[in-house]
Amino acid sequence: MFDFDRPSSRDFTETVSILAHLARFILADITDAKSIPQELQAIVPTLSVPAQPLLEGSAEEYGMFSDFRKYPWVMETYRYRDLNDLLSSLSEKVIAPAEAKARELLKEK
């Protein structure tokens, strides 16, 4: 999660992409997706870093998200009931699998 003012020398997509290049993995809540489709399009096709999509409740993935499934670093979508459920399961069900995927991808290089 980012909470920052956009640098004057970069737009938001460039800034998010730069940060993704520094990250070990990406957690992307695609529930009620607004800017995340553009951000993922700028990152996923060119950067082999684990991307863990998250969805709340019975929400559906946005229409074109399925295009990212062809990339082996895009993980299965993790569904959570509500914020409390996500926070209580974050370490075991989200971060640990993303860390494992990062180690797997590193071994393949």
Backbone torsions as a table, in degrees:
resi	resn	phi	psi	omega
1	MET	NA	133.8	-179.6
2	PHE	-117.0	138.1	175.2
3	ASP	-138.4	91.2	-175.4
4	PHE	-153.9	161.3	172.7
5	ASP	-83.1	140.3	179.7
6	ARG	-62.9	132.9	175.0
7	PRO	-61.8	144.5	-177.5
8	SER	-66.7	-21.7	-177.9
9	SER	-91.4	-4.7	-177.3
10	ARG	-139.3	151.4	171.6
11	ASP	-88.1	176.6	-175.8
12	PHE	-63.2	-42.0	-178.1
13	THR	-63.1	-43.4	177.3
14	GLU	-61.7	-42.3	-179.1
15	THR	-64.0	-46.0	178.8
16	VAL	-62.6	-40.6	178.9
17	SER	-63.0	-42.7	177.7
18	ILE	-60.8	-45.7	179.6
19	LEU	-65.0	-37.4	178.2
20	ALA	-63.3	-35.3	178.2
21	HIS	-66.5	-20.0	179.2
22	LEU	-95.0	-11.6	-172.3
23	ALA	-85.5	151.5	174.6
24	ARG	-80.2	-32.6	175.4
25	PHE	-158.0	166.4	-178.1
26	ILE	-122.0	131.2	171.2
27	LEU	-106.4	123.0	-176.0
28	ALA	-127.6	107.4	176.8
29	ASP	-79.9	111.4	-177.0
30	ILE	-98.3	12.1	173.2
31	THR	-68.5	129.3	178.8
32	ASP	52.5	49.0	-176.1
33	ALA	-60.8	132.7	175.7
34	LYS	-121.4	-75.5	-179.3
35	SER	-91.6	-16.0	-175.5
36	ILE	-59.7	-34.6	177.4
37	PRO	-58.7	-43.1	179.2
38	GLN	-67.6	-40.9	-179.8
39	GLU	-63.7	-44.8	179.2
40	LEU	-64.8	-37.7	178.6
41	GLN	-63.6	-30.9	179.2
42	ALA	-79.0	-17.9	-173.2
43	ILE	-110.0	-55.4	-167.4
44	VAL	-58.4	-47.1	-176.4
45	PRO	-65.1	-22.6	-173.3
46	THR	-113.8	-6.1	-173.8
47	LEU	-130.7	114.1	-177.2
48	SER	-86.5	67.3	175.3
49	VAL	-116.3	138.0	-178.5
50	PRO	-54.9	132.7	177.1
51	ALA	-120.1	116.1	-178.4
52	GLN	-104.4	103.1	176.2
53	PRO	-75.2	145.2	179.5
54	LEU	-124.7	142.4	177.1
55	LEU	-138.8	135.4	178.9
56	GLU	-89.7	135.3	172.4
57	GLY	54.9	-132.3	-177.4
58	SER	-97.8	15.6	178.3
59	ALA	-58.1	151.3	179.7
60	GLU	-101.9	149.9	173.1
61	GLU	-63.2	146.3	177.9
62	TYR	-65.6	154.1	-167.8
63	GLY	-47.1	-45.3	-173.8
64	MET	-96.9	6.5	179.3
65	PHE	-60.3	-32.5	-178.1
66	SER	-57.9	-23.7	177.2
67	ASP	-60.1	-25.6	-179.4
68	PHE	-78.4	-13.0	-176.9
69	ARG	-63.7	-19.8	-179.3
70	LYS	-72.7	-13.9	179.8
71	TYR	-91.0	122.9	-175.8
72	PRO	-65.7	-13.1	179.0
73	TRP	-90.3	-2.8	173.8
74	VAL	-89.1	118.1	-174.2
75	MET	-84.8	166.4	175.1
76	GLU	-62.2	144.5	-179.0
77	THR	-66.1	130.7	175.3
78	TYR	-94.5	124.2	179.0
79	ARG	-100.3	135.7	177.4
80	TYR	-127.0	151.8	-177.0
81	ARG	-73.9	-47.7	-177.8
82	ASP	-158.9	179.8	-176.6
83	LEU	-59.1	-41.7	178.5
84	ASN	-61.0	-41.3	178.1
85	ASP	-62.9	-45.4	179.2
86	LEU	-60.9	-47.7	-178.2
87	LEU	-64.0	-37.8	-178.7
88	SER	-73.9	-24.3	-178.7
89	SER	-104.6	-1.4	-172.5
90	LEU	-54.3	-50.7	-176.5
91	SER	-64.0	-50.5	-173.8
92	GLU	-78.1	-41.7	-170.6
93	LYS	-98.8	-15.6	-176.7
94	VAL	-119.3	-58.4	-175.2
95	ILE	-69.9	-46.3	-179.0
96	ALA	-59.3	-47.1	177.0
97	PRO	-63.9	-36.0	178.1
98	ALA	-66.2	-40.2	176.1
99	GLU	-62.6	-43.1	179.2
100	ALA	-62.1	-41.4	178.5
101	LYS	-64.8	-39.9	178.1
102	ALA	-61.6	-42.4	178.3
103	ARG	-65.2	-41.3	178.6
104	GLU	-60.4	-46.6	-179.3
105	LEU	-65.7	-35.2	179.1
106	LEU	-65.6	-39.1	178.5
107	LYS	-65.0	-30.9	-178.3
108	GLU	-76.2	-14.5	-178.3
109	LYS	-80.6	NA	NA
